[in-house]
């Protein structure tokens, strides 16, 4: 389960808000046969809100995620609705603690943990990389403690910058524990020179159909508009139905 959820965490892409609405489109393809598995649409509003929707190739909504960044960028509040698993995750902050409630099939589970600057909460992973971009020059490998939405445990992770050039940088994310690495292979991330995520290689966060690989390659494109959208513009996603 951790291998499924970690991708969603990485791909939440937290950005600072600007005067316009920033749109990020990710086309996820099967790493084995290159078929389109899903499309993710991130929207960053000027008030700091971040909304994400995942669509299947027929444009059906698979998952919605709403995030707000009122404290440290690595500590977003989260409301996530997974329509495939019929599950909701609500993560909020109370003084010095984070409170995560996972609801499914009429039941719920509560997980509370202390919140400190070295704790990376779910979608705050991308914000951490960008906020600490320069520090990777002095310390290419950094250790963090990671809280995954929907998981009642914390996970020790290593982030390592593998390369840097005028075009951007590449990073590898993997569990610090060797046994966890058996279950969760490394994730490869490529950023452009504007510190925007442009490529992801690793496990998918969404439930795969029988026989499908969990591995995906996601290519990201970035746009700006003066409004939010219910779904991506057709010209942004010619790979899926509904043009």
N, C-alpha and C positions, 0 to 999 in steps of 0.2 A: 504493500500500500504506500510506503514511503516513496518508492521509486516512481509511483504514479503521481503523487502529489507534488513532488519536488519541482517538476517541470512547470506546473501551474505557478508555483512560487517564483521561479526564476523569470518567467515570461510576463509577470505583472508589470514590469517596466515603469517604476515610479518616476515621474518627471515633475519639476517645478512648473506651476501654472504660469501662463503668459496671457496677453490680452486677447489672443485668439484661442480657438479650440484646436488642440493638437490631436491628430488622428494617426494611429499606428496600426497597420494591417500586417498580420502574419499569416502566410500561406504554409500550412503544415503538410508535408508530403511523407509518405511511407519511405523509410530508409532503404527498403529492399526493392520495391517495384515502382517507386516514384509517383504513385497515385496520390491525389489530394485526399487527405483524411479529414481536415477541418480548416476553418478560417477563424482567426481571432481578431477582434476589433477593439482597440483601446482608444478611449477618449479622455483628454485631460482638459478640464474646464478652468476658466480664469479664477474661480473661487477655490481652487485646489482640489476639487473632487476628481476622482479617476474611476471611470466606468469601463468594464470589460464585458464583451459578449462573445461567446463561442458559437459558431454556426457549422452545421454539417454541409456537405456539398449541395444539398437541396435548399439551403438557407434556413433550415429549422434551428431554433435556438437550443443549444445543449446545456449551456451554463451561463449564468450572469454573476458578475462580481462588482461590488461597489466599495471603493476605498476612499478614505479621507486621511490627510496628513496634517494633523494639528500639533504634533510634537516633533520629535526627531524624525528625519525622513525614513529611518529604518524601523519606525514604529507606527505603521498605519493601522487605523481601525478598519474592520472588514465585515461586510455582509455578503455571503456567497450562497447562491442557490444553484444546486446541481440537479437538473431535471432528469438526467439519466439515472442517477442513483437515488433520486427522491430524497435529497439531503440538504440541510441548511446549516451554515456555519456563521456564527455571530461572535466577533472578537472585539472587545472594548477594553478601556483602561479605567482603573479605579485606584487613584492615588499612585502608589508605587508598584501596583500589580496589573497584570493583564488577565482578563477573564474571557475564556473561550468556551462557548456553548455549541455543541454539535447535536443537531436534532435529526432523527431519522425514524421512520415507521412508527410515529407516535411516542417515541422515547427520546431522551436527551442525556448528554454526558457533559459535565462541566470540568474544565481544567484551568487551574489558576497557577500563575508563576510570577516570580519577581521580575520586574522590568528594569534593566540597566543598559547603559550605552553599548555594551558589548553583546547584547542580545539582539539578533536580527529576526524580525517578525515577518514571516511570509513574504509579501511583495516588497518589503524593505530591502531585500537582497540586492536588487538592481540599484537602488538608491545608495546602498553602502559602497558598491563598486565605484559609482560615479563620484560620490562624495570623497572617497579616499583614493582617487585616481593617482594623484601625485605620490602618495605614500607607498604605492607599489614599486616605485623606482628604488626606494631604500630597502623595502621589505617585500620582495616579489611574492612570497607565500605568507598568507595571513590566516589566523585561526579565529573562528567565530562560533557562537552558540546559536543554533537556529531553531525557531519555533515554527512548525508547519501547521497551517490551518487544517483542523480536523484530526490532528494527532495529539494524544495526551502524553507527550514526552518531548524533551529537548534533544537536539542532535548536534554533536560536535562536527564542524565542517572545516575544510581548508579551501581557500581561494588562492589560486596561483596564477600570476600573470606569466604567460608562456612566450609572448612576443609583443613588440611595439614598433611602429613605424610612423611615417607621416600620414599614412592612411587610416591608422587606428591601432587597436590592440586586441590581443586574444587572451582569454582566460580559461582556466580549467577549474571546475568545482567538483569536489569529491568528499565523501565522509572521512573523518580523521581515523575512525576505527577500521581496522583491516577486515573484520567480519562484515561490517556494514557495507564496505566497498564491494564485497561479493554480491550482495543483494542490489546495490545501487552503483553501477559503473559511473565513470566520470562523465561530466557534462561539459561540452565545449561551447564557448561563447565568443563571438566576434563583434567588436564595436568599431564604429567609424571614427573619424577624427573629431566629430562633434559629440562623442561619447554616447551615441545612440546604438542600441543593440540592433545588429543587422542580420545576424545568423545564429541559430541555435541547433545543436546536434545532441540528442539524448533521448530519454524516455518521454513518451507522451503523458500528459496529465489526464487525458480523457479515456474512458473505458473503451477498449478495442473490441471489435467483433471477433468471433471465434476464428482462429487461424491467422489473424493479423499480428504483425510484429508490434512490439511496444516502442520501437525506435522510430523517431521522426527527424526530419531536417526541416527547419522553419526559416524562411527568408522574410525579412521585415522591410516594409516601405513606410515612409513618414510623410504626412501631409498636414496642411493647416487650412481651416475654414473658419468662418465667423459664426458657426452654429454646430450644435450636436446633431447626430443622426440616429435613426432607429436601426439602420443597417448600413454596411459599407456602400459607397457609390459603385455602380456596376463596372465603371472603367477601372476601379481599383482591384477588382476581383474577377477578371474574365475567366479564371479557372473554374468557377463554380456556376451552377445553374441560375437562371433568373435575369440574365442580361436584358 
